Amino acid sequence: MLIQRIQSAASVALCLLIMTVSTLPVAGQDKASGPEEKTVQTKDGWTIHFSYWESTMGQDAPVVILLHGDKTTRVQWKASGFADQLAKEQYAVLAVDLRKHGDSQPPEDAPAKLKSAKLSKFDYEAMIAADLEAIKKFIYEEHQAKRLNMRKLGVVATEFSTPIAIAWAAMDWAKTPYDDAPTLAAKTPRGQDVQALALISPQDSVTGVATTQPLRLLRATGMAALLLTGEMNPRTSRTVQRMYQGFGGDQQDADNQRYYMTTLEKIKLSGIDLIARYRNQKGEPLAQFAVLGFLRKHVFDHKADWKDRESRLN
């Protein structure tokens, strides 16, 4: 009964998200240009490559980080058309190659064990603490230059990168503010910027990175989450149900919904293919509409004015 009720609620939520995105005007729809190819340096010496679509909204621009799936790269987001669609809707978009993927390869002077193509516990942990933190530093610099608003940040992750995204969002929310004011409310925050996670065909964990504790932490914040999978993938369908309950989705107030779970019936597609290839009988990309509607509600429309994020101690 619990699963049936959750699935029914999720179906309604998906329809609402689709209605949201299909009825709103798209700002600057014909003005989006291709991305700039950029790099950042991590604290452990890696060069992380990413594609960056700058928004014309300046300091009001919401931000979306796109994380690739298994054995793929940031190119998947461009090829699928999803990154360009986000750019047309005036998000600042960053499609990232995590270490050992795409162009983000080991430094030339790295020891042989780091050059192994096999991903280890240390690689996954570094994706969180080094790769995404370097990307966040770039976002901070763009924020300070008033080219985007880092307080309106969303992440879309597929397959193996979903536990990476969850753990990084939890780490971001756990950051203590700078001690630069007498009261907590007046202190300059270091984190609490990730407002939404869209998790496509999610995994429970990767080596060394589990999601149980991060989910509990995020449940206590105001962050939103969308969990999406195809019905013909039983493992990810079970993961979606566990994560939904971990977020407390079955206990949330329907009038203030932040967690959404949907399983697309009779669909075997997974990861980016759900966004790029899934169409209903009318040819409508409902999975893509659901993600766009979710981001519109919980990132684009999130109420957070631009604020200076440099510590007063500097």
Kinemage of the C-alpha trace (Angstrom):
@kinemage 1
@onewidth
@group {chain A} dominant
@subgroup {mainchain}
@vectorlist {calphas} color= white
{ca met a 1} P 0.000 0.000 0.000
{ca leu a 2} L 2.817 2.406 0.823
{ca ile a 3} L 4.533 1.896 -2.550
{ca gln a 4} L 1.231 2.243 -4.417
{ca arg a 5} L 0.496 5.497 -2.616
{ca ile a 6} L 3.971 6.870 -3.334
{ca gln a 7} L 3.749 5.933 -7.005
{ca ser a 8} L 0.338 7.579 -7.302
{ca ala a 9} L 1.593 10.756 -5.655
{ca ala a 10} L 4.648 10.739 -7.888
{ca ser a 11} L 2.487 10.436 -11.013
{ca val a 12} L 0.512 13.496 -9.969
{ca ala a 13} L 3.737 15.344 -9.184
{ca leu a 14} L 5.190 14.463 -12.590
{ca cys a 15} L 2.086 15.827 -14.321
{ca leu a 16} L 2.357 19.050 -12.322
{ca leu a 17} L 6.023 19.448 -13.237
{ca ile a 18} L 5.282 18.808 -16.920
{ca met a 19} L 2.452 21.368 -16.824
{ca thr a 20} L 4.836 23.844 -15.211
{ca val a 21} L 7.420 23.644 -17.962
{ca ser a 22} L 4.980 23.371 -20.875
{ca thr a 23} L 3.015 26.507 -19.989
{ca leu a 24} L 5.777 28.996 -19.213
{ca pro a 25} L 7.478 31.362 -21.665
{ca val a 26} L 11.141 30.738 -22.420
{ca ala a 27} L 13.316 33.838 -22.065
{ca gly a 28} L 15.921 34.364 -24.760
{ca gln a 29} L 14.958 31.155 -26.560
{ca asp a 30} L 16.754 32.117 -29.779
{ca lys a 31} L 19.747 33.767 -28.106
{ca ala a 32} L 21.545 30.837 -26.476
{ca ser a 33} L 25.031 30.325 -27.893
{ca gly a 34} L 27.346 27.352 -27.677
{ca pro a 35} L 29.399 26.691 -24.581
{ca glu a 36} L 32.904 27.837 -23.679
{ca glu a 37} L 35.338 25.046 -22.874
{ca lys a 38} L 36.982 25.753 -19.517
{ca thr a 39} L 39.152 24.127 -16.872
{ca val a 40} L 39.676 24.409 -13.129
{ca gln a 41} L 42.542 23.139 -10.982
{ca thr a 42} L 41.786 20.927 -8.003
{ca lys a 43} L 43.623 21.102 -4.710
{ca asp a 44} L 45.272 17.753 -5.497
{ca gly a 45} L 46.622 18.864 -8.862
{ca trp a 46} L 44.066 17.602 -11.388
{ca thr a 47} L 42.773 19.670 -14.312
{ca ile a 48} L 38.989 19.304 -14.487
{ca his a 49} L 37.401 20.138 -17.834
{ca phe a 50} L 33.883 21.479 -18.217
{ca ser a 51} L 31.634 23.170 -20.769
{ca tyr a 52} L 30.094 26.454 -19.637
{ca trp a 53} L 27.013 28.148 -21.009
{ca glu a 54} L 26.936 31.669 -19.540
{ca ser a 55} L 23.504 33.186 -18.944
{ca thr a 56} L 22.497 36.650 -20.124
{ca met a 57} L 20.586 37.171 -16.848
{ca gly a 58} L 23.733 38.179 -14.980
{ca gln a 59} L 23.408 38.228 -11.200
{ca asp a 60} L 19.857 36.833 -11.395
{ca ala a 61} L 20.889 33.711 -13.324
{ca pro a 62} L 20.203 30.339 -11.685
{ca val a 63} L 22.906 27.679 -12.070
{ca val a 64} L 22.782 23.985 -13.029
{ca ile a 65} L 25.685 21.522 -12.809
{ca leu a 66} L 25.358 18.482 -15.097
{ca leu a 67} L 27.152 15.259 -14.078
{ca his a 68} L 27.564 12.382 -16.542
{ca gly a 69} L 26.842 8.702 -16.072
{ca asp a 70} L 28.710 5.442 -16.405
{ca lys a 71} L 31.588 5.369 -18.911
{ca thr a 72} L 30.424 8.621 -20.509
{ca thr a 73} L 31.497 12.278 -20.504
{ca arg a 74} L 30.150 15.813 -20.413
{ca val a 75} L 29.587 15.570 -24.190
{ca gln a 76} L 26.416 13.556 -23.519
{ca trp a 77} L 24.644 16.657 -22.235
{ca lys a 78} L 25.408 18.625 -25.395
{ca ala a 79} L 24.545 15.707 -27.686
{ca ser a 80} L 21.198 15.152 -25.952
{ca gly a 81} L 20.178 18.785 -26.422
{ca phe a 82} L 19.413 19.079 -22.712
{ca ala a 83} L 22.246 21.495 -21.883
{ca asp a 84} L 21.276 23.756 -24.789
{ca gln a 85} L 17.648 23.713 -23.616
{ca leu a 86} L 18.703 24.810 -20.135
{ca ala a 87} L 20.802 27.589 -21.689
{ca lys a 88} L 17.810 28.728 -23.757
{ca glu a 89} L 15.840 29.001 -20.529
{ca gln a 90} L 18.610 31.279 -19.204
{ca tyr a 91} L 20.323 29.019 -16.708
{ca ala a 92} L 24.077 29.238 -16.343
{ca val a 93} L 25.061 25.647 -17.178
{ca leu a 94} L 28.214 23.677 -16.333
{ca ala a 95} L 28.628 20.189 -17.845
{ca val a 96} L 31.553 18.576 -16.023
{ca asp a 97} L 34.000 15.753 -16.803
{ca leu a 98} L 34.736 14.181 -13.423
{ca arg a 99} L 38.270 12.829 -12.984
{ca lys a 100} L 39.265 9.878 -15.174
{ca his a 101} L 36.420 10.729 -17.557
{ca gly a 102} L 36.594 12.577 -20.868
{ca asp a 103} L 39.266 15.266 -20.831
{ca ser a 104} L 39.802 15.189 -17.046
{ca gln a 105} L 42.747 12.796 -17.027
{ca pro a 106} L 45.535 12.296 -14.443
{ca pro a 107} L 48.411 14.787 -14.303
{ca glu a 108} L 51.469 13.688 -16.280
{ca asp a 109} L 53.555 13.383 -13.122
{ca ala a 110} L 50.925 11.369 -11.244
{ca pro a 111} L 52.034 7.991 -9.822
{ca ala a 112} L 51.100 4.904 -11.822
{ca lys a 113} L 48.340 3.852 -9.404
{ca leu a 114} L 46.501 7.137 -10.037
{ca lys a 115} L 46.722 6.604 -13.791
{ca ser a 116} L 44.815 3.340 -13.640
{ca ala a 117} L 41.543 3.557 -15.537
{ca lys a 118} L 39.843 1.674 -12.706
{ca leu a 119} L 37.998 3.959 -10.316
{ca ser a 120} L 38.917 3.560 -6.658
{ca lys a 121} L 37.503 4.750 -3.358
{ca phe a 122} L 40.014 7.599 -3.466
{ca asp a 123} L 38.829 8.687 -6.940
{ca tyr a 124} L 35.198 8.843 -5.849
{ca glu a 125} L 36.046 10.716 -2.658
{ca ala a 126} L 38.172 13.176 -4.652
{ca met a 127} L 35.315 13.807 -7.089
{ca ile a 128} L 33.406 15.201 -4.105
{ca ala a 129} L 36.110 16.968 -2.102
{ca ala a 130} L 38.289 18.147 -4.997
{ca asp a 131} L 36.536 18.105 -8.412
{ca leu a 132} L 33.181 19.551 -7.387
{ca glu a 133} L 34.748 21.904 -4.876
{ca ala a 134} L 36.905 23.335 -7.690
{ca ile a 135} L 33.757 23.732 -9.803
{ca lys a 136} L 32.059 25.466 -6.862
{ca lys a 137} L 35.013 27.860 -6.599
{ca phe a 138} L 34.502 28.793 -10.260
{ca ile a 139} L 30.793 29.346 -9.578
{ca tyr a 140} L 31.717 31.529 -6.588
{ca glu a 141} L 34.000 33.648 -8.792
{ca glu a 142} L 31.249 34.038 -11.389
{ca his a 143} L 28.838 34.963 -8.594
{ca gln a 144} L 31.171 37.630 -7.241
{ca ala a 145} L 31.504 39.008 -10.797
{ca lys a 146} L 27.668 39.145 -10.898
{ca arg a 147} L 27.419 36.770 -13.849
{ca leu a 148} L 25.189 34.315 -11.942
{ca asn a 149} L 23.544 33.729 -8.561
{ca met a 150} L 25.150 30.818 -6.723
{ca arg a 151} L 22.329 30.874 -4.170
{ca lys a 152} L 20.104 29.319 -6.866
{ca leu a 153} L 22.025 26.131 -7.664
{ca gly a 154} L 20.778 22.787 -8.940
{ca val a 155} L 22.534 19.539 -9.874
{ca val a 156} L 21.414 16.947 -12.425
{ca ala a 157} L 23.251 13.624 -12.020
{ca thr a 158} L 22.916 10.245 -13.718
{ca glu a 159} L 23.807 6.730 -12.573
{ca phe a 160} L 27.185 6.524 -10.745
{ca ser a 161} L 27.394 10.302 -10.272
{ca thr a 162} L 24.186 10.404 -8.191
{ca pro a 163} L 25.826 9.349 -4.883
{ca ile a 164} L 28.616 11.815 -5.704
{ca ala a 165} L 26.043 14.599 -6.108
{ca ile a 166} L 24.189 13.633 -2.911
{ca ala a 167} L 27.373 13.500 -0.825
{ca trp a 168} L 28.617 16.815 -2.233
{ca ala a 169} L 25.269 18.548 -1.615
{ca ala a 170} L 25.333 17.293 1.994
{ca met a 171} L 28.892 18.561 2.391
{ca asp a 172} L 27.862 21.949 0.999
{ca trp a 173} L 24.936 22.222 3.416
{ca ala a 174} L 27.165 21.215 6.359
{ca lys a 175} L 29.680 24.040 5.833
{ca thr a 176} L 29.862 26.506 8.719
{ca pro a 177} L 29.658 30.209 7.885
{ca tyr a 178} L 32.583 32.592 8.167
{ca asp a 179} L 32.991 33.971 11.666
{ca asp a 180} L 32.666 37.544 10.400
{ca ala a 181} L 29.595 38.826 12.269
{ca pro a 182} L 28.245 38.678 15.837
{ca thr a 183} L 25.093 36.696 14.956
{ca leu a 184} L 24.621 33.536 12.890
{ca ala a 185} L 22.059 35.198 10.618
{ca ala a 186} L 24.510 37.990 9.758
{ca lys a 187} L 27.507 35.738 9.043
{ca thr a 188} L 28.568 35.160 5.442
{ca pro a 189} L 27.747 31.574 4.410
{ca arg a 190} L 30.257 29.222 2.819
{ca gly a 191} L 27.607 26.812 1.532
{ca gln a 192} L 23.878 26.008 1.687
{ca asp a 193} L 23.640 26.782 -2.031
{ca val a 194} L 22.383 23.503 -3.558
{ca gln a 195} L 18.624 23.943 -3.769
{ca ala a 196} L 17.710 20.901 -5.858
{ca leu a 197} L 18.998 17.513 -7.006
{ca ala a 198} L 17.566 15.753 -10.075
{ca leu a 199} L 18.777 12.134 -9.856
{ca ile a 200} L 18.321 10.021 -12.982
{ca ser a 201} L 18.612 6.205 -12.637
{ca pro a 202} L 20.330 6.681 -9.266
{ca gln a 203} L 22.724 4.330 -7.493
{ca asp a 204} L 22.749 3.807 -3.726
{ca ser a 205} L 26.509 4.044 -3.517
{ca val a 206} L 29.904 3.793 -5.145
{ca thr a 207} L 33.018 2.420 -3.449
{ca gly a 208} L 33.612 4.474 -0.316
{ca val a 209} L 30.604 6.752 -0.828
{ca ala a 210} L 27.209 5.757 0.605
{ca thr a 211} L 24.043 7.857 0.593
{ca thr a 212} L 22.254 6.897 3.826
{ca gln a 213} L 23.801 9.531 6.096
{ca pro a 214} L 23.874 12.349 3.477
{ca leu a 215} L 20.170 11.756 2.772
{ca arg a 216} L 19.382 12.181 6.471
{ca leu a 217} L 21.314 15.453 6.554
{ca leu a 218} L 19.650 16.805 3.407
{ca arg a 219} L 16.216 15.831 4.709
{ca ala a 220} L 16.628 18.469 7.423
{ca thr a 221} L 17.318 21.230 4.889
{ca gly a 222} L 15.040 23.041 2.459
{ca met a 223} L 16.543 21.250 -0.533
{ca ala a 224} L 14.322 19.504 -3.117
{ca ala a 225} L 14.922 16.232 -5.000
{ca leu a 226} L 13.522 14.511 -8.084
{ca leu a 227} L 14.090 10.745 -8.444
{ca leu a 228} L 13.503 9.300 -11.910
{ca thr a 229} L 13.886 5.795 -13.342
{ca gly a 230} L 12.496 3.363 -15.893
{ca glu a 231} L 10.270 0.549 -14.659
{ca met a 232} L 12.257 -2.131 -16.503
{ca asn a 233} L 15.335 -1.381 -14.373
{ca pro a 234} L 14.360 -3.117 -11.101
{ca arg a 235} L 17.573 -2.249 -9.245
{ca thr a 236} L 17.289 1.502 -9.814
{ca ser a 237} L 13.524 1.338 -9.217
{ca arg a 238} L 14.213 -0.097 -5.754
{ca thr a 239} L 16.919 2.516 -5.186
{ca val a 240} L 14.487 5.302 -6.092
{ca gln a 241} L 11.972 3.994 -3.552
{ca arg a 242} L 14.616 3.738 -0.806
{ca met a 243} L 15.938 7.234 -1.520
{ca tyr a 244} L 12.436 8.687 -1.592
{ca gln a 245} L 11.805 7.267 1.863
{ca gly a 246} L 15.276 8.363 2.996
{ca phe a 247} L 14.388 11.931 2.055
{ca gly a 248} L 11.121 11.516 3.946
{ca gly a 249} L 9.081 11.921 0.794
{ca asp a 250} L 6.257 9.690 2.040
{ca gln a 251} L 5.871 11.932 5.098
{ca gln a 252} L 5.997 15.334 3.429
{ca asp a 253} L 3.241 17.910 3.409
{ca ala a 254} L 1.522 17.751 -0.002
{ca asp a 255} L 1.056 21.531 0.021
{ca asn a 256} L 4.818 22.076 0.322
{ca gln a 257} L 6.125 19.234 -1.786
{ca arg a 258} L 9.903 19.067 -2.277
{ca tyr a 259} L 10.461 15.399 -3.095
{ca tyr a 260} L 9.245 13.682 -6.236
{ca met a 261} L 9.555 10.053 -7.316
{ca thr a 262} L 8.460 8.655 -10.638
{ca thr a 263} L 8.921 5.359 -12.436
{ca leu a 264} L 8.259 5.446 -16.175
{ca glu a 265} L 6.139 2.428 -17.030
{ca lys a 266} L 7.504 -0.277 -19.350
{ca ile a 267} L 10.716 1.684 -19.958
{ca lys a 268} L 14.167 0.063 -19.910
{ca leu a 269} L 16.151 3.184 -20.834
{ca ser a 270} L 18.429 4.527 -18.121
{ca gly a 271} L 20.609 7.522 -17.362
{ca ile a 272} L 20.924 10.197 -20.019
{ca asp a 273} L 18.928 8.027 -22.450
{ca leu a 274} L 15.804 8.713 -20.377
{ca ile a 275} L 16.297 12.419 -21.099
{ca ala a 276} L 17.534 12.127 -24.676
{ca arg a 277} L 15.522 9.248 -26.140
{ca tyr a 278} L 12.365 8.602 -24.123
{ca arg a 279} L 9.173 9.770 -25.840
{ca asn a 280} L 5.559 8.900 -25.130
{ca gln a 281} L 3.130 7.836 -27.870
{ca lys a 282} L 2.597 11.484 -28.781
{ca gly a 283} L 6.330 12.004 -29.216
{ca glu a 284} L 6.610 14.188 -26.108
{ca pro a 285} L 9.874 14.012 -24.060
{ca leu a 286} L 8.085 13.655 -20.724
{ca ala a 287} L 11.196 12.771 -18.722
{ca gln a 288} L 12.947 15.893 -19.975
{ca phe a 289} L 9.839 17.971 -19.262
{ca ala a 290} L 9.746 16.595 -15.714
{ca val a 291} L 13.362 17.569 -15.015
{ca leu a 292} L 12.916 21.014 -16.576
{ca gly a 293} L 9.731 21.623 -14.609
{ca phe a 294} L 11.374 20.492 -11.381
{ca leu a 295} L 14.334 22.838 -11.941
{ca arg a 296} L 12.011 25.689 -12.825
{ca lys a 297} L 10.071 25.301 -9.590
{ca his a 298} L 12.944 24.682 -7.179
{ca val a 299} L 15.902 26.517 -8.773
{ca phe a 300} L 14.799 29.157 -11.289
{ca asp a 301} L 11.868 30.359 -9.155
{ca his a 302} L 13.685 29.951 -5.834
{ca lys a 303} L 13.555 33.233 -3.897
{ca ala a 304} L 17.172 34.191 -3.202
{ca asp a 305} L 18.500 37.598 -4.202
{ca trp a 306} L 22.152 38.027 -5.113
{ca lys a 307} L 24.328 38.748 -2.057
{ca asp a 308} L 28.031 39.377 -1.682
{ca arg a 309} L 29.665 36.117 -0.601
{ca glu a 310} L 33.141 37.362 0.216
{ca ser a 311} L 33.933 37.139 3.911
{ca arg a 312} L 34.177 40.450 5.762
{ca leu a 313} L 37.403 39.085 7.229
{ca asn a 314} L 39.180 39.483 3.856
